[in-house]
């Protein structure tokens, strides 16, 4: 009520007549799901104030930036937990339908005033702020625009960063989502044998639905657009059990499990069939996301020789294959994406080509590098370079706001030797991220001096140890 009284007074002083004030989840501030809503707010209102009260269990872990407790603003002496969601107060002011036109104000000129409240005294601090003589000085100013998805959070993004190409501007085809199981781990297991046993039983027509429920309840679940008995009948009529479909499956970073992975709707909720078509010998995947969903996020880049789970990384795993096997169906999707045909992408073709956009190919050509469709090293160079850049602490720190709000942008070296050196470093990062392969100097061969004393196998009694 105090906010409304303040707002009404402020609007009345300027001849205005419209005020909206609400408290809600702070997701609308910068979450990509609310980009249309934010744009509508910018179109409709003349002034916006956002008081972010934080206290979110998932995004910030209910901690302040310095690690202190940051409870929900709804936490009280009688209800310590409050709520899980972070919240924000939004104050939206309209001074008349013709105000913006009368003042010559465009959406690009409008500002959003934003401030944070943290810690256990945020309710008290919020109310006390209304009595400050210089009320506006308490706010930072953000500039929502198309490039930052109309984010209401203040950000510091340099013009240099905005000039770099997005990850999606480097590839020929848009990235693929990782598969989504939504079966309560019926198709995913830490151990291979239990998974093979229950899936082979599922495909056995002599095993009843009730027996399958006893083996693994989630195989017969109803939910997530799946009706268990109907799904099983459909699967049995169209598929047969194939043990070769049980593959290594990175579920989370450094957490590689087993999965029965096939284009198997409705057993698998979202199997991502086009991504599965890109599994062939010699191919790998550069992985990132389109926006951050937590802060701090850490490096939003990973690399994998196999397909990873949709929630493999925070913000969802979008796979960029280094190479593409392009046939009629994929070439159609390529043209729908608004790109021009590349060699090997004719409708009648079924061959492997580099997953590089025309601009990326032109860049490699300007450095005098060979044709990426015939030279594997060239085809992969930009992606390994991007991986190396993505693990640079300086890159992550200097461009944090830009990286958080969209697909990461990647600077491209202007000299061939710099690109080669960066790509070589990226290959080392990729090797370290692959828990299934030995890494020379780290887990195999002559171990580097600084690593020799890490995780050494020893007997507690000091006698000679035999790791075998």
N, C-alpha and C positions, 0 to 999 in steps of 0.2 A: 504493500500500500504506500510506503514511503517513496518507493521508486516511481509509482504512478503519479503521486502528487508532485514530485520533482519534475517529472516529464511534462505533466500538464501545464505547470507553471512556465517551464522553458518554452513549450510550444506556443502558449498563449502570448508570451512576450514578443514572439515573432509572427503573430497573426496566423498561426497554424491551427489545425482542427483535427488531427488524427494521431492517436497513440496506440501502439500495441506493445504489451509487455508480458513476457512469459518466462517460466523457468522450465527447462527440459534437459534431456540428455545433451551433452556437448558434442555429440557426433555430427550435428549439422554444421559445425564450425568449419571443418576441413575434410570430412570424410567424403571420398569420391562418389558415394552413393547419393549424396545430397547436392550434387553440383547444380542440377536444374532448380532446386529449391532456392539455393543461394542466388542464382542469377535472377530469379523472380523477385527476391527480396531487393536486389540492387535496382531492378527496373521500377519497383513500386514505391520504394521509400526514399526519402531525401536524406535522412540521417539514421545511423545505426550505432548503438553502443552494445558491446558484448562484455559481460563480466563472467569470466571463466572460473568456476569454483572447483574444478579438478575433482580429486577424490575418486578416481576410476580404478577399479580393481585389476583390469586387464591392461590398459594402456600405460599406467604409471605405477601399478602395483600398490596404490594408495600410499605412495611416498613422495615427499617433496624433492625438488632437484638436488638438494644436499643430503638426501637420505633420511630425513626425519619423517614422522608419521603424518599422513595426509588423509584424515577420515572423510567420509561423506559429509556434506553440509547438513544432511538430515540426521547425523549422529547426535544423540542427546544423552543425558545422564541416565535415562531409562532405556534407551535403545542405542547401545554402543556401536552396533554394526552399521546402522543407517541403511544405505542401499549400495549396490555394487557399481552402478553406473555413475560416471562423472556427470556433473551438471553445469549448466550455464544460465545466467539471466540474460535475455535478449530484450533490448528496448528499441523499438522501431517507430520512427516518426515520419508522418506525411504532412506536409504543409499545404496541400491542395494539388489537384490534378495538373494544374498548369505551372506549378512552381518551377520545376526543372526547366521547362520550356522558356518561362519568363526570364529566368536567370541565365539561360544558355548553358545549362549543366547537362553533360552527357554521363552515361553510366561509367565511362572511363575516368571521369573527373571525380566521382564520388569516393569518399573515404569511409572506412569503418574504424571506429575507436574501440580498442581492445585492451583489456588488462587481466592479469592473473591474480587469483587469491589462493594461497596455499596454507597448509598447516591446520592446527587444532583451533585457532582463533579466527578462522575465516569468516564466520557469521558475524562476529563482533566487528571485525575489520571492515566488512562489507557495509554494515550500517553506519559505522563511524565515518566512512568515506563520503557519505552524503552531506556531511556538515563542513567539508573542506571548502575554503573560500575560493580556491582555484581548482574547481572540479575537473575541468578538461585536462589539466596538466597531469592528472593521474593516469592518463591513457596513452598507449602507443597507437600509432596510426598504421593500418594495413590498407593495401591497395588491391582489392580483388579484381581479377581480370581473367580473360580466357586462358592465358598461358599458365596460370596457377590454379585453374579450375574454380575460380571465384572464391578462393579460400579466404576466410575471415581472420585467420591467424596472421599477425605481422611476420614478414619474412625478409631475409637479406639475401637476395639472389643477384649475382653480378651479371652484367651484360655479356661478359665473356662466357659464363656458363650457359646462358641462353643461346649463344651462337653455336655451341657444340651440338652435334646430331644426337637425337634420342636413340636408345637401343633399337627401337622399332624402325628407325630410319636407316639402319644398317642391313636389315634382312630383306630377302625377296618375298617371303610369306610372313604374315602376322604370326606371333608365337602361339603355341598350343597350351591349353590348360593341362595340368597333370590329372590323372584319373582320380575319381571320387568313389570310394567304396560304399560308405553309409550302410554297412552290413554288420556293424558291431564286431569287426575283426574276424568275421567268418571266412573271409578270403585272404586274410593277412595273418602271418604267424612268425614268431621269432625262430621256431624250429620247423624244418621242412617236413619231416615225417608225419606229424599230427595233421598238418594241412593237407598233405596228399591223401591221408586216410579218410578225412571227412569229405573232401571234394569227390573222391572216387565213389564213396557211398552215395553222395547226392546224385551222381549220374547213373547209379545202379537202379534200374527200374524194378528190381525185386525187393528193394528196400523201401518201406512205406514212409509216408510223410511223418507219422508219429515217431518212427525210429530215427528219422533225420533230426527231429526236434530234440530227441534225447542225446544225439551225438553232438549237435551244436545248435542251440535254440535260434540263433540269428539267421541260420540258413532258411528258416521257414517264417521269418518275421513278416509282419504287415505294417507298413509305414514307409515314409520317404518315397512315396509313389510306387511302392512295391506291395503286392499281395502274394504272400508266400506260396500257397498251393498253386495259384494260377501261374506264378512266375516259374515254378519248377516244371509244370506241364509244358510251358512254352520252351524252356531251355532244353528239356529232354527231347522235344520234337525237332529241334534245330541243331543241337550240338552233341558232341561226344566228348567224353573225358580224354584229355591229352596231357600227360604228365610233363611234356616239354613246355607247357604254358606256366609251370611253376618256376618263377624267375626271382632273381635278387631284386629287392624293391626298397630303395631308400625312403624310409618313412619320415624321418627327421634327420638333420645333419648328424653324421656319424652313427646313425641308428639304422642299419641296413637289415631288412627282414626278408621274408619270403612271401610271394603273392601269386595267387592263381590269376594271371593277368591276360585277359582276352576280351575282344569286343563281344561281350556276353550279356547284353541287356535281356531281361531285367534282373539278372543275377548281380551284375556289377552296376551300380547306380549310374555312373557316368564314366565309361571306360576310355573316352577320348580316342576314338578309332583312328582319326587322321594322325595323331601323335604316334600311336602304335605302329602305323605304316612306316614311320621313319626309323624304326629299329632295324638296322642292318649292320653287318660287320664293318668296322672302321668309323662308324658314326658316333658322335657324342653330342651333349646338349649343354649350352650356356643357359643359365637359369637366373631370372630376376623377377621382379614384380612391378606392377604399374603404380603403386603408391604405398607409403608406409602406413602401418596401423599401430605403431607404438614408437615411443621415444624414450631413451635412445634405441635405435634399431640395430646398430652394428652393420657390418658389410652386407648389403642386400643382394649379394651375388653368390652363386654357387655353380659348380660344374659337375657333370655326371656322365659316365659312359652308358648309363641305363636310364629308363623312364622313372621319374620320381612321383611321389604322392602329391596331390593338389595342395595339401597343407604342409608340404615339406619345409617351406620357409614361411615366415610371417608375411601376410599380404598375398599369399597363394603363389604357387610355383608356375611361372610361365616359361615354357620350354622353347628355346631357339635352337633347332638342329643346326649343326655346322654344315651338314650336307643334306640335300633334298632328293628323294626319289619321287620324281614328278610324273604322274600319268594324267589321263583325261580329267578325272575328278578334281585333282589338285590344281591343274592348270586353269580350270574354270574358276575355282576359288581365288586363284592368284589374280586373274583379270578383274574379278569382282572387287578385289582390294584396291583397284585403281592403278596397277602397275603395267608396264609394257612387257611384252614377251622377252624372255631371255633364252639363250641357246639351251635346248633340251626341254623347253616348256611348251612346245607345240602339242596340240591335243593328241596326236598320234604317238608321241614319244613316251618312252618308259625308261628313263635313264637317270643317272645321278648327276646332280649339278650343285654348284656352290650356293649356299643360302646367303646371297649378297644382293643388295639393292643395286640399281644402276648407278646411284651416287657412290656407293662403296666400291663398286668395280672401277669407276672412273678414278677414284682416289688411288686405288692400288696401281692402276695403269700409269698415273702421273708420277709414281715413284719408280717406274720401270720394272715392276714385278711381273712374273709370268701370268698367263691366263689361269684364273682360279678354277675353271672347270676341268682343266687338265693337270694342274699342279696342286696336290692336296695341301701342301704347306701354305701356299698362298691363300687358298680357300679358308683356312682356319686362323690365319694370322690376326685379323681384326678381332676375332672373338677371344683369342688368348690375350691380346693386348687389353681388351675391355676387362677381362678378369683381373689382370695385374693392376690396372687402374683402380678397380673396385675394391681392392684390398690395401690401397694406399691410405694411411691415416691422414695425410695432408688433404687428399682429395675428399675424404669423408667429412673432415672437419670444416674445410673452407667452403664446401658446397652443400652443407647439411640441409638447409631449407629447400634448395632446389631439388635435391635428391629425394627428399621426403614427399614432395607434393605430386610427383609424376614419374614416368619412366626415367631412369637415370640417363643423363647425357654423358657422352664419352668424348674427351678431346682426342683428336687424331694428330700424331706427330707429323711434322712437315719434312722430315728427313727419313730416308729409307733405313739408315743404321739405327735410328731411335726406335722405329717400329719393330725392327728385328730384335733388338735388345728387350723391348717391353714384352713382345710375344714370347720370347724365351723365358722371361720371368713368369709370365702367365702359365706356361706349361709346368713350371715348378709348383705353382699354386694349385693347379689342377691335379697334379700327382699327389700332393699332400692332402687334398680333399677326398681322394679315392681310397677308402679304407681297405678295399679288396686287392689292391696292387702294391707290390713292394716299391719303396723309394730309395734309390741309391744314396748313400750317405746318411739316411735317416733310419730306415728299417732293414736295409740290405747293403752288401758290399762293405767298404771301409766307412765306418760310422764317423761322422764329423766330431771333432774333439769336444765341442761344447755339449754334445749329446751323449757321449760315451757313458756317462754316469746316470743317465735317466732310465728308470725302469729296468735296472739290471737284475736278472734272475739269480737269487742267492739262497743258500740254505741257512736257516736260523742258527744252526750249530757251527757255522763257519767251514764245514767240510766242502770239498769240491761238489759243484752242482751240475746236474745233467738235465738241461731243459727238456730233452726228449722224454 
